[in-house]
Amino acid sequence: ALASSAAFMVAWVLFFPGSMWTGWAPHDAFVDDVWTTFHLSTFSPSSLVLKYGDLGRSPALLHALPGAVWCALIPMQLRGFDGDAHRARGRVALAAAAVMMVGFALIDVSGLEADSYDFGGNGGGIASAADSLGVLPMPFNRGGTRTVAGWFVATGVLAWQTAAAKDAEAHRAWAIRHCGAGLWVALQRPSFAAWRMAQSVVLGGAAASTPAAQAEAFYYAAYIVTFVYFVGAEAVARGVVGRTDLRAKGEE
């Protein structure tokens, strides 16, 4: 599952829709033509995959591209310790994660949240209900996104610290949590698509095409997938603690 999720995200970033190319005029024109030709705007707005171009090439190079590097390397890290190659891949993966979060911060402060930018101020019923209480320090979806990002950073730091301390069991557990904190994005994409297709069947074409319906599919898919990946990663991480077979030779 990890390898499949990672491969999907690498293809998403490098090929289609090719988020690492966003901000490059020929790419953006091609994607826009695909959306127009196949009438995909009723399914999702093209801005979901093109909006980072509003900031030039920076999000593509500081977020999408290092994200692909991280996704390509991280499944190999969980196959087991293989000496210097494992250490080198881990360092590159964590460096890519650090750069990726610089890109996330740029996107975060630029007002490109899906609620306002893509879905006309719609963030889904759950977010609307939470925001209406007037007690949250920030909008519900923004807080959720920042919490997930914070956990991704924290798990990466702890994976690095436990590796430096040569604590193989703790390192593997934190590496698993780090994977869960990042790879949920891969399943959110097809889950969003499946939700949109279900909405078309249940609600009908017109009702399913509204920004409100699109927002609910986008965010509800994200909530569910994030929960599944986080809980699954935690269960697996706790399962490895105490297993002596995980400690590699020479790491005692």
C-alpha contacts under 8 A as a table, 3 or more apart, distances in Angstrom:
res1	aa1	res2	aa2	distance
1	A	4	S	5.12
1	A	5	S	6.08
2	L	5	S	5.15
2	L	6	A	6.08
2	L	75	P	6.16
2	L	183	L	7.53
3	A	6	A	5.09
3	A	7	A	6.02
3	A	75	P	5.65
4	S	7	A	5.12
4	S	8	F	6.09
5	S	8	F	5.18
5	S	9	M	6.40
5	S	183	L	6.43
5	S	184	W	7.99
5	S	186	A	5.32
5	S	187	L	6.67
6	A	9	M	5.24
6	A	10	V	6.25
6	A	71	C	4.81
6	A	72	A	6.20
6	A	74	I	7.99
6	A	75	P	7.25
6	A	183	L	6.76
6	A	186	A	7.07
7	A	10	V	5.12
7	A	11	A	6.23
7	A	71	C	7.27
7	A	72	A	6.95
8	F	11	A	5.22
8	F	12	W	6.10
8	F	186	A	6.45
9	M	12	W	4.80
9	M	13	V	6.08
9	M	68	A	6.64
9	M	71	C	6.88
9	M	186	A	5.60
10	V	13	V	5.24
10	V	14	L	5.98
10	V	68	A	4.88
10	V	69	V	7.77
10	V	71	C	6.50
10	V	72	A	6.68
11	A	14	L	5.24
11	A	15	F	5.26
11	A	16	F	6.63
11	A	18	G	7.55
12	W	15	F	5.79
12	W	16	F	5.19
12	W	17	P	5.82
12	W	18	G	5.58
12	W	19	S	6.87
13	V	16	F	6.82
13	V	17	P	6.92
13	V	18	G	4.48
13	V	19	S	4.69
13	V	20	M	5.39
13	V	64	A	6.21
13	V	65	L	6.93
13	V	68	A	6.27
14	L	17	P	7.87
14	L	18	G	4.78
14	L	19	S	6.84
14	L	20	M	6.11
14	L	21	W	7.66
14	L	65	L	7.91
14	L	68	A	7.59
15	F	18	G	4.52
16	F	19	S	7.50
17	P	31	V	6.93
17	P	49	V	6.96
18	G	21	W	5.62
18	G	22	T	7.04
19	S	22	T	5.15
19	S	49	V	6.68
19	S	50	L	7.70
19	S	60	A	6.25
19	S	64	A	6.06
20	M	60	A	4.45
20	M	61	L	6.41
20	M	64	A	5.16
20	M	65	L	5.38
21	W	24	W	5.74
21	W	27	H	6.25
21	W	28	D	7.90
21	W	57	R	7.84
21	W	60	A	6.38
22	T	25	A	7.92
22	T	27	H	6.60
22	T	28	D	6.18
22	T	49	V	7.77
22	T	50	L	6.03
22	T	52	Y	6.62
22	T	53	G	5.36
22	T	57	R	6.74
22	T	60	A	5.96
23	G	27	H	7.66
23	G	28	D	6.65
23	G	50	L	7.53
23	G	52	Y	6.95
23	G	53	G	3.84
23	G	54	D	7.13
23	G	55	L	7.64
23	G	56	G	5.13
23	G	57	R	5.02
23	G	60	A	7.44
24	W	27	H	5.58
24	W	28	D	6.24
24	W	53	G	7.57
24	W	57	R	7.12
25	A	28	D	5.15
25	A	29	A	6.02
26	P	29	A	5.18
26	P	30	F	6.15
27	H	30	F	5.11
27	H	31	V	6.27
28	D	31	V	5.22
28	D	32	D	6.06
28	D	50	L	6.60
29	A	32	D	5.07
29	A	33	D	6.10
30	F	33	D	5.07
30	F	34	V	6.29
31	V	34	V	5.06
31	V	35	W	6.30
31	V	46	S	7.78
32	D	35	W	5.12
32	D	36	T	6.21
32	D	46	S	6.71
33	D	36	T	5.04
33	D	37	T	5.89
34	V	37	T	5.18
34	V	38	F	6.08
34	V	40	L	7.86
35	W	38	F	5.56
35	W	39	H	5.65
35	W	40	L	4.79
35	W	41	S	6.31
35	W	46	S	6.48
36	T	39	H	5.04
36	T	40	L	6.64
36	T	41	S	7.39
37	T	40	L	7.88
39	H	42	T	6.45
39	H	43	F	7.93
40	L	43	F	5.06
40	L	44	S	6.20
40	L	45	P	7.30
40	L	46	S	7.68
41	S	44	S	4.98
41	S	45	P	4.75
41	S	46	S	6.39
42	T	45	P	7.28
42	T	209	S	4.95
42	T	210	T	7.71
43	F	196	R	6.76
43	F	209	S	6.42
43	F	214	Q	7.37
44	S	48	L	7.44
44	S	214	Q	6.47
45	P	48	L	5.91
45	P	118	D	6.46
45	P	119	F	7.96
46	S	49	V	5.82
46	S	50	L	6.23
47	S	50	L	4.70
47	S	51	K	4.79
47	S	117	Y	7.86
47	S	118	D	6.08
48	L	51	K	6.16
48	L	114	A	7.27
48	L	118	D	6.34
49	V	52	Y	7.48
50	L	53	G	5.81
51	K	54	D	5.67
51	K	112	L	7.29
52	Y	55	L	5.75
52	Y	56	G	7.16
52	Y	57	R	7.88
52	Y	59	P	5.96
52	Y	60	A	7.25
52	Y	107	I	7.50
52	Y	112	L	7.65
53	G	56	G	4.85
53	G	57	R	6.32
53	G	59	P	7.57
53	G	60	A	7.94
55	L	58	S	6.49
55	L	59	P	6.95
56	G	59	P	7.36
57	R	60	A	5.41
57	R	61	L	6.25
58	S	61	L	5.25
58	S	62	L	5.71
58	S	63	H	7.88
58	S	103	G	7.29
59	P	62	L	5.12
59	P	63	H	5.19
59	P	64	A	6.67
59	P	103	G	5.41
59	P	104	F	7.65
59	P	106	L	7.31
59	P	107	I	6.89
60	A	63	H	5.58
60	A	64	A	4.81
60	A	65	L	6.09
61	L	64	A	6.15
61	L	65	L	5.29
61	L	66	P	7.15
61	L	103	G	7.89
62	L	65	L	6.55
62	L	66	P	6.43
62	L	99	V	5.88
62	L	100	M	5.50
62	L	101	M	7.93
62	L	102	V	6.58
62	L	103	G	4.53
62	L	104	F	8.00
63	H	66	P	5.76
63	H	67	G	5.95
63	H	99	V	6.90
63	H	100	M	4.19
63	H	101	M	6.79
63	H	102	V	7.23
63	H	103	G	4.40
63	H	104	F	6.16
64	A	67	G	5.00
64	A	68	A	6.39
64	A	100	M	7.11
65	L	68	A	5.20
65	L	69	V	6.54
65	L	100	M	7.90
66	P	69	V	4.94
66	P	70	W	6.12
66	P	96	A	4.83
66	P	97	A	6.71
66	P	99	V	6.53
66	P	100	M	5.46
67	G	70	W	5.06
67	G	71	C	6.12
67	G	96	A	6.79
67	G	97	A	6.80
67	G	100	M	5.93
68	A	71	C	5.04
68	A	72	A	6.08
69	V	72	A	5.17
69	V	73	L	6.34
69	V	93	A	6.86
69	V	96	A	6.51
70	W	73	L	5.36
70	W	74	I	5.89
70	W	92	V	7.89
70	W	93	A	4.85
70	W	94	L	7.43
70	W	96	A	5.79
70	W	97	A	6.29
71	C	74	I	5.56
71	C	75	P	7.29
71	C	183	L	7.56
72	A	75	P	7.03
72	A	76	M	7.94
73	L	76	M	5.65
73	L	77	Q	6.75
73	L	89	R	6.42
73	L	90	G	7.74
73	L	93	A	6.13
74	I	77	Q	5.19
74	I	78	L	7.00
74	I	90	G	7.63
74	I	93	A	6.63
74	I	179	C	7.02
75	P	78	L	5.48
75	P	79	R	6.98
76	M	79	R	5.42
76	M	80	G	7.79
77	Q	80	G	6.36
77	Q	81	F	7.39
77	Q	86	H	6.36
77	Q	89	R	7.25
77	Q	90	G	6.82
78	L	172	R	7.43
78	L	175	A	7.68
78	L	176	I	7.47
80	G	246	L	7.80
81	F	86	H	5.90
81	F	248	A	6.29
82	D	85	A	6.13
82	D	86	H	5.39
83	G	86	H	5.50
83	G	87	R	6.62
84	D	87	R	5.06
84	D	88	A	6.08
85	A	88	A	5.11
85	A	89	R	6.08
86	H	89	R	5.25
86	H	90	G	6.03
87	R	90	G	5.11
87	R	91	R	6.22
88	A	91	R	5.24
88	A	92	V	6.28
89	R	92	V	5.16
89	R	93	A	5.97
90	G	93	A	5.05
90	G	94	L	6.09
91	R	94	L	5.26
91	R	95	A	6.04
92	V	95	A	5.04
92	V	96	A	6.05
93	A	96	A	5.06
93	A	97	A	6.16
94	L	97	A	4.85
94	L	98	A	6.19
94	L	156	G	6.67
94	L	160	W	7.83
95	A	98	A	5.07
95	A	99	V	6.38
96	A	99	V	5.18
96	A	100	M	5.99
97	A	100	M	4.92
97	A	101	M	6.28
97	A	153	V	7.95
97	A	156	G	7.87
98	A	101	M	5.28
98	A	102	V	6.59
98	A	153	V	7.75
99	V	102	V	5.08
99	V	103	G	6.55
100	M	103	G	5.11
100	M	104	F	6.27
101	M	104	F	4.65
101	M	105	A	6.07
101	M	149	A	7.77
101	M	153	V	7.86
102	V	105	A	5.15
102	V	106	L	6.38
103	G	106	L	5.08
103	G	107	I	6.30
104	F	107	I	5.10
104	F	108	D	5.92
105	A	108	D	4.92
105	A	109	V	6.21
106	L	109	V	5.56
106	L	110	S	6.31
107	I	110	S	5.19
107	I	111	G	7.07
107	I	112	L	6.23
108	D	111	G	6.25
108	D	112	L	6.72
108	D	113	E	7.19
109	V	112	L	7.93
111	G	116	S	7.91
111	G	117	Y	7.55
112	L	116	S	7.36
112	L	117	Y	5.64
113	E	116	S	5.93
113	E	117	Y	5.84
113	E	118	D	7.59
113	E	142	R	7.58
114	A	117	Y	5.19
114	A	118	D	4.84
114	A	119	F	6.20
114	A	123	G	7.68
114	A	215	A	7.91
115	D	118	D	6.12
115	D	119	F	5.23
115	D	120	G	6.56
115	D	121	G	5.01
115	D	122	N	5.14
115	D	123	G	4.75
115	D	215	A	7.03
116	S	119	F	5.93
116	S	120	G	5.29
116	S	121	G	4.23
116	S	122	N	6.81
116	S	123	G	7.93
117	Y	120	G	6.38
117	Y	121	G	7.35
118	D	121	G	7.96
118	D	211	P	7.95
119	F	122	N	5.33
119	F	123	G	7.35
119	F	211	P	4.84
119	F	212	A	6.72
119	F	214	Q	7.10
119	F	215	A	5.91
120	G	211	P	6.45
122	N	128	S	7.98
122	N	211	P	6.81
122	N	212	A	5.43
122	N	215	A	5.99
123	G	126	I	7.98
123	G	127	A	5.85
123	G	128	S	6.61
123	G	141	N	7.14
123	G	212	A	7.43
123	G	215	A	5.51
123	G	216	E	6.70
123	G	219	Y	7.04
124	G	127	A	5.56
124	G	128	S	6.22
124	G	212	A	6.69
124	G	213	A	7.84
124	G	215	A	5.53
124	G	216	E	4.36
124	G	219	Y	6.59
124	G	220	Y	7.55
125	G	128	S	5.01
125	G	129	A	6.08
125	G	216	E	6.96
126	I	129	A	5.23
126	I	130	A	6.22
127	A	130	A	5.08
127	A	131	D	5.95
127	A	139	P	7.63
127	A	140	F	5.37
127	A	141	N	6.31
128	S	131	D	5.16
128	S	132	S	6.03
128	S	140	F	7.99
129	A	132	S	5.19
129	A	133	L	6.87
130	A	133	L	5.64
130	A	134	G	7.77
130	A	136	L	7.73
130	A	140	F	6.41
131	D	134	G	5.78
131	D	135	V	7.53
131	D	136	L	6.72
131	D	139	P	6.02
131	D	140	F	6.11
133	L	136	L	7.58
136	L	139	P	6.74
136	L	140	F	7.13
138	M	142	R	6.72
138	M	143	G	6.11
139	P	142	R	5.36
139	P	143	G	6.16
140	F	143	G	5.21
140	F	144	G	6.19
141	N	144	G	4.97
141	N	145	T	6.13
142	R	145	T	5.15
142	R	146	R	6.18
143	G	146	R	5.18
143	G	147	T	6.04
144	G	147	T	5.06
144	G	148	V	6.24
145	T	148	V	5.25
145	T	149	A	6.18
146	R	149	A	4.94
146	R	150	G	5.98
147	T	150	G	5.01
147	T	151	W	6.22
148	V	151	W	5.12
148	V	152	F	6.23
148	V	181	A	6.82
149	A	152	F	5.05
149	A	153	V	6.34
149	A	181	A	7.86
150	G	153	V	5.16
150	G	154	A	6.09
151	W	154	A	4.96
151	W	155	T	5.96
151	W	178	H	7.96
151	W	181	A	6.67
152	F	155	T	5.40
152	F	156	G	6.19
152	F	178	H	5.79
152	F	181	A	5.05
152	F	182	G	6.35
153	V	156	G	5.14
153	V	157	V	6.23
154	A	157	V	5.17
154	A	158	L	6.19
155	T	158	L	5.07
155	T	159	A	5.97
155	T	174	W	5.77
155	T	175	A	7.04
155	T	177	R	6.31
155	T	178	H	4.92
155	T	181	A	7.89
156	G	159	A	5.07
156	G	160	W	6.27
156	G	174	W	7.41
156	G	175	A	7.03
156	G	178	H	5.66
157	V	160	W	5.14
157	V	161	Q	6.15
158	L	161	Q	4.93
158	L	162	T	6.01
158	L	171	H	7.53
158	L	174	W	6.26
159	A	162	T	5.42
159	A	163	A	6.17
159	A	170	A	7.80
159	A	171	H	5.10
159	A	172	R	7.36
159	A	173	A	7.94
159	A	174	W	4.91
159	A	175	A	5.24
159	A	178	H	7.55
160	W	163	A	5.13
160	W	164	A	6.20
160	W	171	H	7.44
161	Q	164	A	5.10
161	Q	165	A	6.23
161	Q	171	H	7.84
162	T	165	A	4.91
162	T	166	K	6.15
162	T	167	D	5.37
162	T	168	A	7.29
162	T	170	A	6.15
162	T	171	H	4.79
163	A	166	K	4.93
163	A	167	D	6.09
163	A	168	A	6.72
163	A	171	H	5.40
164	A	167	D	7.80
166	K	171	H	7.82
166	K	251	E	6.46
166	K	252	E	7.94
167	D	170	A	5.61
167	D	171	H	5.92
168	A	171	H	5.03
168	A	172	R	6.09
168	A	246	L	6.92
168	A	247	R	5.48
168	A	248	A	7.57
168	A	251	E	7.45
169	E	172	R	5.32
169	E	173	A	6.27
169	E	240	V	6.69
169	E	241	V	5.64
169	E	242	G	7.06
169	E	243	R	7.34
169	E	244	T	7.93
169	E	246	L	6.50
169	E	247	R	6.74
170	A	173	A	5.06
170	A	174	W	6.19
170	A	241	V	6.82
171	H	174	W	5.27
171	H	175	A	6.02
172	R	175	A	4.97
172	R	176	I	6.15
172	R	237	A	7.36
172	R	240	V	7.56
173	A	176	I	5.24
173	A	177	R	6.43
173	A	236	V	7.72
173	A	237	A	4.27
173	A	238	R	6.81
173	A	240	V	6.49
173	A	241	V	6.97
174	W	177	R	5.00
174	W	178	H	6.06
174	W	237	A	7.02
175	A	178	H	4.91
175	A	179	C	6.23
176	I	179	C	5.10
176	I	180	G	6.36
176	I	233	A	5.88
176	I	234	E	7.76
176	I	236	V	7.38
176	I	237	A	5.91
177	R	180	G	5.09
177	R	181	A	6.14
177	R	230	F	7.19
177	R	233	A	5.22
177	R	234	E	6.17
177	R	237	A	6.62
178	H	181	A	5.03
178	H	182	G	6.46
179	C	182	G	5.33
179	C	183	L	5.81
179	C	233	A	7.62
180	G	183	L	5.48
180	G	184	W	6.17
180	G	229	Y	5.17
180	G	230	F	5.50
180	G	232	G	7.67
180	G	233	A	5.34
181	A	184	W	6.55
181	A	226	T	7.86
181	A	229	Y	7.27
181	A	230	F	6.40
182	G	185	V	6.56
183	L	186	A	5.58
183	L	187	L	7.58
183	L	229	Y	7.76
184	W	187	L	5.60
184	W	188	Q	6.39
184	W	225	V	6.07
184	W	226	T	5.55
184	W	229	Y	5.73
185	V	188	Q	5.06
185	V	189	R	6.81
185	V	222	A	7.70
185	V	225	V	7.96
185	V	226	T	7.83
186	A	189	R	5.91
186	A	190	P	7.69
187	L	190	P	5.77
187	L	191	S	6.04
187	L	225	V	6.59
188	Q	191	S	4.97
188	Q	192	F	5.89
188	Q	218	F	7.98
188	Q	221	A	5.85
188	Q	222	A	5.43
188	Q	225	V	5.99
189	R	192	F	5.25
189	R	193	A	6.49
190	P	193	A	4.93
190	P	194	A	6.13
191	S	194	A	5.04
191	S	195	W	6.09
191	S	221	A	5.71
191	S	225	V	7.88
192	F	195	W	5.07
192	F	196	R	6.15
192	F	217	A	5.66
192	F	218	F	5.36
192	F	221	A	5.46
192	F	222	A	7.79
193	A	196	R	5.11
193	A	197	M	6.30
194	A	197	M	5.16
194	A	198	A	6.24
195	W	198	A	5.07
195	W	199	Q	6.15
195	W	217	A	5.55
195	W	221	A	7.25
196	R	199	Q	5.01
196	R	200	S	6.30
196	R	208	A	7.45
196	R	214	Q	7.05
196	R	217	A	6.08
197	M	200	S	5.10
197	M	201	V	6.52
198	A	201	V	5.20
198	A	202	V	6.13
199	Q	202	V	5.09
199	Q	203	L	5.37
199	Q	204	G	7.10
199	Q	208	A	5.55
199	Q	213	A	7.76
200	S	203	L	5.53
200	S	204	G	4.90
200	S	205	G	5.32
200	S	207	A	7.93
200	S	208	A	5.28
200	S	209	S	7.87
201	V	204	G	5.64
201	V	205	G	7.72
203	L	206	A	7.88
203	L	207	A	5.72
203	L	208	A	5.63
204	G	207	A	5.79
204	G	208	A	5.90
205	G	208	A	5.24
205	G	209	S	6.11
206	A	209	S	5.32
206	A	210	T	7.07
207	A	210	T	5.89
207	A	213	A	7.34
208	A	213	A	5.57
208	A	214	Q	7.24
209	S	213	A	6.57
209	S	214	Q	6.81
210	T	213	A	5.33
210	T	214	Q	6.36
211	P	214	Q	4.99
211	P	215	A	5.99
212	A	215	A	5.12
212	A	216	E	6.27
213	A	216	E	5.18
213	A	217	A	6.31
214	Q	217	A	5.23
214	Q	218	F	6.14
215	A	218	F	5.03
215	A	219	Y	6.04
216	E	219	Y	5.36
216	E	220	Y	5.63
217	A	220	Y	5.41
217	A	221	A	5.86
218	F	221	A	5.52
218	F	222	A	6.34
219	Y	222	A	4.88
219	Y	223	Y	6.12
220	Y	223	Y	5.03
220	Y	224	I	6.23
221	A	224	I	5.36
221	A	225	V	6.04
222	A	225	V	5.29
222	A	226	T	5.85
223	Y	226	T	5.33
223	Y	227	F	6.21
224	I	227	F	5.18
224	I	228	V	6.23
225	V	228	V	5.05
225	V	229	Y	6.11
226	T	229	Y	5.25
226	T	230	F	5.94
227	F	230	F	5.24
227	F	231	V	5.90
228	V	231	V	5.39
228	V	232	G	5.78
229	Y	232	G	5.06
229	Y	233	A	5.85
230	F	233	A	5.18
230	F	234	E	6.10
231	V	234	E	5.07
231	V	235	A	6.14
232	G	235	A	5.14
232	G	236	V	6.24
233	A	236	V	5.17
233	A	237	A	5.90
234	E	237	A	4.96
234	E	238	R	6.06
235	A	238	R	5.31
235	A	239	G	6.21
236	V	239	G	4.97
236	V	240	V	6.56
237	A	240	V	5.48
237	A	241	V	6.93
238	R	241	V	5.50
239	G	242	G	7.91
239	G	243	R	7.99
240	V	243	R	5.56
240	V	246	L	7.73
243	R	246	L	6.07
244	T	247	R	5.86
245	D	248	A	7.68
247	R	251	E	6.53
247	R	252	E	7.21
248	A	251	E	5.50
248	A	252	E	7.56
249	K	252	E	6.93
